[in-house]
Amino acid sequence: MENFGRLVKDFPEQYLTCFKAYKASIEKKDRDNFNHFYRSTALDAILCDSGTDARVLGIGSGSGEVDSIILKKLLQRHNSVYNRVVEPAEDLIERYKARVREDTSLQAVEFDWRQQTAEEYFLTEEPVTTTFNLVHAVHVLYHVKDLHATLRNMWEQLADGGHMVVQIKSDNGVGGRLYDKMWEHFGEGDRLKSVFRMSCDIKEWLDNMGIGYDTSEEDTNINVTECFKENSETGMRLLEFFTLTPYIANEPELRSTVLEYIRNNSSVVGDQVYFKSVSEVVVAHKKQ
């Protein structure tokens, strides 16, 4: 299947349309609690000592939605915050900059903008001259070229006593098991070289490196009712998002496999169908 898993890499504009459909389908109570982990007191546990200067590295920061939550938390505790943003998409960086201009509280942060892929950034930062108290990648590591090399580079740029935060699809959730099912039927080669990566892959690398970490999970309920309507554009975009595959209408076997899985792993409330997406936050700790 030529385009299996190639939505983000080869069809980025279509991916953004799919992502918008996904966000619009998130159940309201979960939308209100979006990125709850980053707003909660749980973030306090990964911050460096109060009063010191803080340095942050964001890999694939997008338009800054999660970054801004983290930075505001940091500003409550630290004298100054330096934030290096690594993001390849020019339009997302511009949206991030607009967010900073509109939110006066973020103007206290020193921003360092790097319009680069993770691979380009780490190549230009060798040898490492700046280290960071916090390095994070939120739903990004599906898309890097080499997962293990990226994790290693992130870890090398982490200061002693710092924390590396990765959020990614949980292998324990029904969404992660959907990845397994799709790869079993349609994947070829090494799954780690595809976009179908999960939290187990992060934890396995950390375990092999002897690095300690903590985890927590975040549930999101997605209204997938439109997926079961034959001519629904929204339904098609959602299926393309779940499978990371463009033009899924042209892939009847993939579409039917995914629909059957979603149907068997969803809950029905009235005439609405909900599918639970589970992501895992992995926080790795670098010893002093």
BALOBA-1460 file (C-alpha; in Angstrom, 3 decimals):
// residues 288
<rec num="1" residu="m" x="0.000" y="0.000" z="0.000"/>
<rec num="2" residu="e" x="1.967" y="2.948" z="-1.369"/>
<rec num="3" residu="n" x="0.597" y="5.768" z="0.813"/>
<rec num="4" residu="f" x="0.133" y="3.852" z="4.079"/>
<rec num="5" residu="g" x="1.310" y="6.077" z="6.925"/>
<rec num="6" residu="r" x="2.518" y="8.860" z="4.600"/>
<rec num="7" residu="l" x="-0.112" y="11.523" z="5.340"/>
<rec num="8" residu="v" x="2.164" y="13.893" z="7.283"/>
<rec num="9" residu="k" x="5.295" y="13.441" z="5.179"/>
<rec num="10" residu="d" x="3.815" y="13.677" z="1.700"/>
<rec num="11" residu="f" x="0.473" y="15.457" z="2.200"/>
<rec num="12" residu="p" x="1.049" y="18.055" z="4.963"/>
<rec num="13" residu="e" x="-1.835" y="20.352" z="3.992"/>
<rec num="14" residu="q" x="-4.260" y="17.444" z="3.964"/>
<rec num="15" residu="y" x="-2.907" y="16.377" z="7.367"/>
<rec num="16" residu="l" x="-3.737" y="19.803" z="8.820"/>
<rec num="17" residu="t" x="-7.293" y="19.458" z="7.515"/>
<rec num="18" residu="c" x="-7.524" y="16.031" z="9.156"/>
<rec num="19" residu="f" x="-6.105" y="17.354" z="12.412"/>
<rec num="20" residu="k" x="-8.705" y="20.127" z="12.483"/>
<rec num="21" residu="a" x="-11.444" y="17.529" z="12.011"/>
<rec num="22" residu="y" x="-9.949" y="15.508" z="14.858"/>
<rec num="23" residu="k" x="-9.802" y="18.468" z="17.249"/>
<rec num="24" residu="a" x="-13.380" y="19.451" z="16.389"/>
<rec num="25" residu="s" x="-14.518" y="15.900" z="17.201"/>
<rec num="26" residu="i" x="-13.021" y="15.850" z="20.710"/>
<rec num="27" residu="e" x="-15.767" y="15.610" z="23.318"/>
<rec num="28" residu="k" x="-16.375" y="19.002" z="24.935"/>
<rec num="29" residu="k" x="-15.349" y="18.018" z="28.457"/>
<rec num="30" residu="d" x="-12.041" y="16.698" z="27.132"/>
<rec num="31" residu="r" x="-11.602" y="19.762" z="24.937"/>
<rec num="32" residu="d" x="-12.021" y="21.915" z="28.044"/>
<rec num="33" residu="n" x="-9.356" y="19.811" z="29.771"/>
<rec num="34" residu="f" x="-7.053" y="19.718" z="26.726"/>
<rec num="35" residu="n" x="-3.424" y="19.356" z="27.845"/>
<rec num="36" residu="h" x="-4.614" y="19.134" z="31.456"/>
<rec num="37" residu="f" x="-1.297" y="17.584" z="32.464"/>
<rec num="38" residu="y" x="0.574" y="20.731" z="31.524"/>
<rec num="39" residu="r" x="-1.825" y="22.987" z="33.422"/>
<rec num="40" residu="s" x="-1.916" y="20.826" z="36.549"/>
<rec num="41" residu="t" x="0.389" y="20.825" z="39.538"/>
<rec num="42" residu="a" x="2.021" y="17.713" z="38.043"/>
<rec num="43" residu="l" x="4.226" y="20.067" z="36.035"/>
<rec num="44" residu="d" x="5.664" y="21.469" z="39.272"/>
<rec num="45" residu="a" x="7.460" y="18.193" z="39.870"/>
<rec num="46" residu="i" x="9.603" y="18.577" z="36.734"/>
<rec num="47" residu="l" x="10.646" y="22.210" z="37.203"/>
<rec num="48" residu="c" x="14.091" y="23.236" z="38.368"/>
<rec num="49" residu="d" x="14.674" y="25.081" z="41.625"/>
<rec num="50" residu="s" x="12.554" y="28.178" z="42.144"/>
<rec num="51" residu="g" x="14.285" y="31.476" z="41.538"/>
<rec num="52" residu="t" x="16.887" y="30.194" z="39.110"/>
<rec num="53" residu="d" x="17.034" y="30.851" z="35.387"/>
<rec num="54" residu="a" x="15.303" y="28.207" z="33.266"/>
<rec num="55" residu="r" x="16.229" y="27.023" z="29.780"/>
<rec num="56" residu="v" x="13.695" y="25.144" z="27.657"/>
<rec num="57" residu="l" x="14.043" y="23.283" z="24.358"/>
<rec num="58" residu="g" x="10.874" y="22.420" z="22.438"/>
<rec num="59" residu="i" x="11.102" y="19.925" z="19.583"/>
<rec num="60" residu="g" x="8.285" y="20.361" z="17.058"/>
<rec num="61" residu="s" x="6.572" y="23.104" z="19.059"/>
<rec num="62" residu="g" x="3.993" y="23.850" z="16.373"/>
<rec num="63" residu="s" x="1.984" y="27.001" z="17.051"/>
<rec num="64" residu="g" x="2.985" y="27.044" z="20.720"/>
<rec num="65" residu="e" x="-0.231" y="25.797" z="22.322"/>
<rec num="66" residu="v" x="1.505" y="23.482" z="24.786"/>
<rec num="67" residu="d" x="4.646" y="25.605" z="25.009"/>
<rec num="68" residu="s" x="2.700" y="28.603" z="26.265"/>
<rec num="69" residu="i" x="1.200" y="26.557" z="29.122"/>
<rec num="70" residu="i" x="4.637" y="25.286" z="30.158"/>
<rec num="71" residu="l" x="6.244" y="28.723" z="29.898"/>
<rec num="72" residu="k" x="3.585" y="30.391" z="32.043"/>
<rec num="73" residu="k" x="4.177" y="27.768" z="34.713"/>
<rec num="74" residu="l" x="7.906" y="28.417" z="34.571"/>
<rec num="75" residu="l" x="7.461" y="32.181" z="34.805"/>
<rec num="76" residu="q" x="5.671" y="31.742" z="38.133"/>
<rec num="77" residu="r" x="8.836" y="30.253" z="39.636"/>
<rec num="78" residu="h" x="11.868" y="31.498" z="37.763"/>
<rec num="79" residu="n" x="13.729" y="34.767" z="37.350"/>
<rec num="80" residu="s" x="14.029" y="34.352" z="33.600"/>
<rec num="81" residu="v" x="13.095" y="31.803" z="30.933"/>
<rec num="82" residu="y" x="14.950" y="31.132" z="27.699"/>
<rec num="83" residu="n" x="12.921" y="29.096" z="25.198"/>
<rec num="84" residu="r" x="14.422" y="27.593" z="22.048"/>
<rec num="85" residu="v" x="11.731" y="26.641" z="19.535"/>
<rec num="86" residu="v" x="12.509" y="23.994" z="16.906"/>
<rec num="87" residu="e" x="9.735" y="23.826" z="14.318"/>
<rec num="88" residu="p" x="10.119" y="23.253" z="10.548"/>
<rec num="89" residu="a" x="6.785" y="24.754" z="9.425"/>
<rec num="90" residu="e" x="7.012" y="28.498" z="8.738"/>
<rec num="91" residu="d" x="3.267" y="29.057" z="9.107"/>
<rec num="92" residu="l" x="3.229" y="27.412" z="12.543"/>
<rec num="93" residu="i" x="6.173" y="29.523" z="13.718"/>
<rec num="94" residu="e" x="4.336" y="32.646" z="12.551"/>
<rec num="95" residu="r" x="1.232" y="31.572" z="14.475"/>
<rec num="96" residu="y" x="3.428" y="30.950" z="17.529"/>
<rec num="97" residu="k" x="4.951" y="34.441" z="17.211"/>
<rec num="98" residu="a" x="1.449" y="35.928" z="16.918"/>
<rec num="99" residu="r" x="0.469" y="34.091" z="20.113"/>
<rec num="100" residu="v" x="3.456" y="35.648" z="21.891"/>
<rec num="101" residu="r" x="2.570" y="39.133" z="20.649"/>
<rec num="102" residu="e" x="-1.033" y="38.762" z="21.816"/>
<rec num="103" residu="d" x="-0.227" y="37.270" z="25.232"/>
<rec num="104" residu="t" x="1.687" y="39.869" z="27.215"/>
<rec num="105" residu="s" x="2.722" y="37.345" z="29.877"/>
<rec num="106" residu="l" x="4.827" y="35.486" z="27.298"/>
<rec num="107" residu="q" x="6.767" y="38.621" z="26.406"/>
<rec num="108" residu="a" x="8.881" y="38.032" z="29.507"/>
<rec num="109" residu="v" x="10.330" y="34.930" z="27.793"/>
<rec num="110" residu="e" x="13.442" y="35.137" z="25.628"/>
<rec num="111" residu="f" x="12.629" y="33.232" z="22.434"/>
<rec num="112" residu="d" x="15.138" y="31.637" z="20.079"/>
<rec num="113" residu="w" x="13.385" y="30.610" z="16.851"/>
<rec num="114" residu="r" x="14.814" y="27.740" z="14.800"/>
<rec num="115" residu="q" x="12.889" y="26.898" z="11.624"/>
<rec num="116" residu="q" x="14.389" y="23.448" z="11.268"/>
<rec num="117" residu="t" x="13.496" y="19.795" z="11.476"/>
<rec num="118" residu="a" x="14.774" y="17.956" z="14.527"/>
<rec num="119" residu="e" x="17.438" y="16.324" z="12.361"/>
<rec num="120" residu="e" x="18.624" y="19.667" z="10.950"/>
<rec num="121" residu="y" x="18.686" y="21.247" z="14.392"/>
<rec num="122" residu="f" x="20.713" y="18.542" z="16.112"/>
<rec num="123" residu="l" x="23.170" y="18.458" z="13.211"/>
<rec num="124" residu="t" x="23.860" y="22.193" z="13.578"/>
<rec num="125" residu="e" x="24.166" y="21.932" z="17.380"/>
<rec num="126" residu="e" x="27.131" y="19.560" z="17.417"/>
<rec num="127" residu="p" x="29.068" y="19.748" z="19.627"/>
<rec num="128" residu="v" x="26.533" y="20.667" z="22.331"/>
<rec num="129" residu="t" x="27.245" y="24.155" z="23.684"/>
<rec num="130" residu="t" x="23.929" y="24.918" z="25.424"/>
<rec num="131" residu="t" x="22.073" y="22.574" z="27.751"/>
<rec num="132" residu="f" x="18.482" y="22.844" z="28.932"/>
<rec num="133" residu="n" x="16.594" y="22.240" z="32.173"/>
<rec num="134" residu="l" x="13.583" y="20.998" z="30.248"/>
<rec num="135" residu="v" x="13.485" y="19.315" z="26.824"/>
<rec num="136" residu="h" x="10.082" y="18.320" z="25.487"/>
<rec num="137" residu="a" x="8.471" y="16.736" z="22.435"/>
<rec num="138" residu="v" x="4.667" y="16.590" z="22.480"/>
<rec num="139" residu="h" x="3.117" y="14.253" z="19.869"/>
<rec num="140" residu="v" x="6.125" y="14.836" z="17.616"/>
<rec num="141" residu="l" x="8.293" y="11.726" z="17.726"/>
<rec num="142" residu="y" x="6.048" y="9.838" z="15.298"/>
<rec num="143" residu="h" x="7.543" y="11.967" z="12.562"/>
<rec num="144" residu="v" x="11.300" y="12.187" z="13.202"/>
<rec num="145" residu="k" x="13.518" y="10.201" z="10.852"/>
<rec num="146" residu="d" x="15.371" y="8.201" z="13.519"/>
<rec num="147" residu="l" x="13.570" y="7.813" z="16.854"/>
<rec num="148" residu="h" x="16.524" y="6.529" z="18.869"/>
<rec num="149" residu="a" x="18.935" y="9.138" z="17.489"/>
<rec num="150" residu="t" x="16.437" y="11.902" z="18.325"/>
<rec num="151" residu="l" x="15.977" y="10.648" z="21.885"/>
<rec num="152" residu="r" x="19.751" y="10.415" z="22.304"/>
<rec num="153" residu="n" x="20.242" y="13.963" z="20.996"/>
<rec num="154" residu="m" x="17.491" y="15.327" z="23.242"/>
<rec num="155" residu="w" x="19.095" y="13.613" z="26.234"/>
<rec num="156" residu="e" x="22.541" y="14.995" z="25.387"/>
<rec num="157" residu="q" x="21.169" y="18.556" z="25.361"/>
<rec num="158" residu="l" x="19.568" y="18.058" z="28.783"/>
<rec num="159" residu="a" x="21.384" y="19.620" z="31.729"/>
<rec num="160" residu="d" x="22.208" y="17.541" z="34.795"/>
<rec num="161" residu="g" x="19.160" y="17.549" z="37.060"/>
<rec num="162" residu="g" x="16.906" y="18.326" z="34.085"/>
<rec num="163" residu="h" x="13.862" y="16.554" z="32.710"/>
<rec num="164" residu="m" x="12.943" y="15.220" z="29.276"/>
<rec num="165" residu="v" x="9.202" y="15.093" z="28.582"/>
<rec num="166" residu="v" x="7.703" y="13.061" z="25.733"/>
<rec num="167" residu="q" x="3.997" y="12.747" z="25.022"/>
<rec num="168" residu="i" x="2.990" y="10.073" z="22.515"/>
<rec num="169" residu="k" x="0.220" y="7.567" z="21.821"/>
<rec num="170" residu="s" x="-0.015" y="4.956" z="24.572"/>
<rec num="171" residu="d" x="0.510" y="1.340" z="23.602"/>
<rec num="172" residu="n" x="-1.969" y="0.414" z="26.368"/>
<rec num="173" residu="g" x="-4.904" y="2.273" z="24.796"/>
<rec num="174" residu="v" x="-7.244" y="1.207" z="22.013"/>
<rec num="175" residu="g" x="-5.550" y="3.721" z="19.701"/>
<rec num="176" residu="g" x="-2.178" y="2.083" z="20.266"/>
<rec num="177" residu="r" x="-3.647" y="-1.358" z="19.660"/>
<rec num="178" residu="l" x="-5.112" y="0.014" z="16.426"/>
<rec num="179" residu="y" x="-1.546" y="0.909" z="15.377"/>
<rec num="180" residu="d" x="-0.510" y="-2.695" z="16.114"/>
<rec num="181" residu="k" x="-3.431" y="-4.094" z="14.130"/>
<rec num="182" residu="m" x="-2.807" y="-1.854" z="11.126"/>
<rec num="183" residu="w" x="0.902" y="-2.645" z="11.113"/>
<rec num="184" residu="e" x="0.213" y="-6.368" z="11.357"/>
<rec num="185" residu="h" x="-2.035" y="-6.252" z="8.285"/>
<rec num="186" residu="f" x="-0.527" y="-3.478" z="6.166"/>
<rec num="187" residu="g" x="2.931" y="-2.591" z="7.479"/>
<rec num="188" residu="e" x="6.254" y="-3.617" z="5.992"/>
<rec num="189" residu="g" x="9.689" y="-3.668" z="7.599"/>
<rec num="190" residu="d" x="10.575" y="-2.128" z="10.958"/>
<rec num="191" residu="r" x="7.663" y="-0.351" z="12.668"/>
<rec num="192" residu="l" x="10.129" y="1.990" z="14.410"/>
<rec num="193" residu="k" x="11.023" y="3.393" z="10.999"/>
<rec num="194" residu="s" x="7.378" y="4.259" z="10.402"/>
<rec num="195" residu="v" x="5.063" y="6.845" z="11.974"/>
<rec num="196" residu="f" x="3.304" y="4.169" z="14.039"/>
<rec num="197" residu="r" x="5.379" y="4.675" z="17.185"/>
<rec num="198" residu="m" x="4.063" y="4.414" z="20.722"/>
<rec num="199" residu="s" x="5.001" y="4.979" z="24.335"/>
<rec num="200" residu="c" x="6.432" y="1.460" z="24.680"/>
<rec num="201" residu="d" x="9.138" y="2.444" z="22.173"/>
<rec num="202" residu="i" x="10.172" y="5.428" z="24.305"/>
<rec num="203" residu="k" x="10.198" y="3.419" z="27.533"/>
<rec num="204" residu="e" x="12.174" y="0.590" z="25.935"/>
<rec num="205" residu="w" x="14.897" y="3.032" z="24.860"/>
<rec num="206" residu="l" x="15.014" y="4.590" z="28.336"/>
<rec num="207" residu="d" x="15.163" y="1.154" z="29.971"/>
<rec num="208" residu="n" x="18.030" y="0.112" z="27.700"/>
<rec num="209" residu="m" x="19.878" y="3.318" z="28.604"/>
<rec num="210" residu="g" x="19.286" y="2.808" z="32.340"/>
<rec num="211" residu="i" x="17.384" y="6.110" z="32.601"/>
<rec num="212" residu="g" x="14.695" y="6.542" z="35.255"/>
<rec num="213" residu="y" x="11.283" y="7.921" z="34.345"/>
<rec num="214" residu="d" x="7.692" y="8.425" z="35.475"/>
<rec num="215" residu="t" x="4.558" y="8.116" z="33.372"/>
<rec num="216" residu="s" x="0.963" y="9.316" z="33.342"/>
<rec num="217" residu="e" x="-1.879" y="8.870" z="30.865"/>
<rec num="218" residu="e" x="-4.330" y="11.300" z="29.286"/>
<rec num="219" residu="d" x="-7.660" y="10.093" z="27.861"/>
<rec num="220" residu="t" x="-9.491" y="11.873" z="25.066"/>
<rec num="221" residu="n" x="-12.938" y="10.831" z="23.822"/>
<rec num="222" residu="i" x="-13.447" y="11.340" z="20.096"/>
<rec num="223" residu="n" x="-16.873" y="11.484" z="18.494"/>
<rec num="224" residu="v" x="-16.441" y="9.117" z="15.541"/>
<rec num="225" residu="t" x="-20.092" y="8.959" z="14.482"/>
<rec num="226" residu="e" x="-19.265" y="10.557" z="11.112"/>
<rec num="227" residu="c" x="-16.807" y="7.754" z="10.311"/>
<rec num="228" residu="f" x="-19.728" y="5.389" z="9.793"/>
<rec num="229" residu="k" x="-21.555" y="7.657" z="7.342"/>
<rec num="230" residu="e" x="-20.712" y="6.606" z="3.809"/>
<rec num="231" residu="n" x="-20.394" y="10.045" z="2.217"/>
<rec num="232" residu="s" x="-19.192" y="12.068" z="5.200"/>
<rec num="233" residu="e" x="-16.152" y="14.263" z="4.469"/>
<rec num="234" residu="t" x="-15.572" y="14.669" z="8.210"/>
<rec num="235" residu="g" x="-15.636" y="10.910" z="8.638"/>
<rec num="236" residu="m" x="-13.060" y="10.429" z="5.893"/>
<rec num="237" residu="r" x="-10.760" y="13.059" z="7.397"/>
<rec num="238" residu="l" x="-10.999" y="11.370" z="10.807"/>
<rec num="239" residu="l" x="-10.147" y="7.970" z="9.335"/>
<rec num="240" residu="e" x="-7.208" y="9.506" z="7.501"/>
<rec num="241" residu="f" x="-6.027" y="11.034" z="10.772"/>
<rec num="242" residu="f" x="-6.348" y="7.735" z="12.678"/>
<rec num="243" residu="t" x="-4.498" y="5.811" z="9.960"/>
<rec num="244" residu="l" x="-2.118" y="8.630" z="8.952"/>
<rec num="245" residu="t" x="-2.949" y="7.605" z="5.408"/>
<rec num="246" residu="p" x="-4.286" y="9.958" z="2.688"/>
<rec num="247" residu="y" x="-7.213" y="9.182" z="0.375"/>
<rec num="248" residu="i" x="-8.430" y="6.308" z="2.511"/>
<rec num="249" residu="a" x="-11.543" y="6.093" z="0.330"/>
<rec num="250" residu="n" x="-9.222" y="4.505" z="-2.235"/>
<rec num="251" residu="e" x="-8.088" y="1.873" z="0.274"/>
<rec num="252" residu="p" x="-11.231" y="-0.189" z="0.989"/>
<rec num="253" residu="e" x="-9.427" y="-2.977" z="2.869"/>
<rec num="254" residu="l" x="-7.706" y="-0.549" z="5.242"/>
<rec num="255" residu="r" x="-10.891" y="1.442" z="5.710"/>
<rec num="256" residu="s" x="-13.015" y="-1.607" z="6.505"/>
<rec num="257" residu="t" x="-10.384" y="-2.998" z="8.904"/>
<rec num="258" residu="v" x="-10.181" y="0.271" z="10.817"/>
<rec num="259" residu="l" x="-13.939" y="0.794" z="10.890"/>
<rec num="260" residu="e" x="-14.486" y="-2.707" z="12.258"/>
<rec num="261" residu="y" x="-11.868" y="-2.122" z="14.951"/>
<rec num="262" residu="i" x="-13.338" y="1.262" z="15.932"/>
<rec num="263" residu="r" x="-16.866" y="-0.189" z="15.993"/>
<rec num="264" residu="n" x="-15.739" y="-3.001" z="18.325"/>
<rec num="265" residu="n" x="-13.786" y="-0.695" z="20.631"/>
<rec num="266" residu="s" x="-16.099" y="2.300" z="20.982"/>
<rec num="267" residu="s" x="-18.958" y="3.248" z="23.277"/>
<rec num="268" residu="v" x="-22.397" y="4.329" z="22.069"/>
<rec num="269" residu="v" x="-24.304" y="7.121" z="23.790"/>
<rec num="270" residu="g" x="-27.696" y="7.640" z="22.171"/>
<rec num="271" residu="d" x="-26.980" y="7.935" z="18.473"/>
<rec num="272" residu="q" x="-23.366" y="9.020" z="18.965"/>
<rec num="273" residu="v" x="-20.269" y="6.792" z="18.828"/>
<rec num="274" residu="y" x="-17.171" y="7.623" z="20.915"/>
<rec num="275" residu="f" x="-13.643" y="6.251" z="20.538"/>
<rec num="276" residu="k" x="-11.157" y="6.782" z="23.352"/>
<rec num="277" residu="s" x="-7.667" y="7.948" z="22.428"/>
<rec num="278" residu="v" x="-5.044" y="7.448" z="25.143"/>
<rec num="279" residu="s" x="-1.680" y="9.213" z="25.136"/>
<rec num="280" residu="e" x="1.128" y="8.706" z="27.624"/>
<rec num="281" residu="v" x="3.408" y="11.348" z="29.104"/>
<rec num="282" residu="v" x="6.885" y="10.003" z="29.859"/>
<rec num="283" residu="v" x="9.080" y="12.169" z="32.089"/>
<rec num="284" residu="a" x="12.739" y="11.079" z="32.202"/>
<rec num="285" residu="h" x="15.057" y="12.445" z="34.891"/>
<rec num="286" residu="k" x="18.753" y="13.226" z="34.439"/>
<rec num="287" residu="k" x="20.753" y="12.819" z="37.632"/>
<rec num="288" residu="q" x="22.786" y="15.690" z="39.021"/>
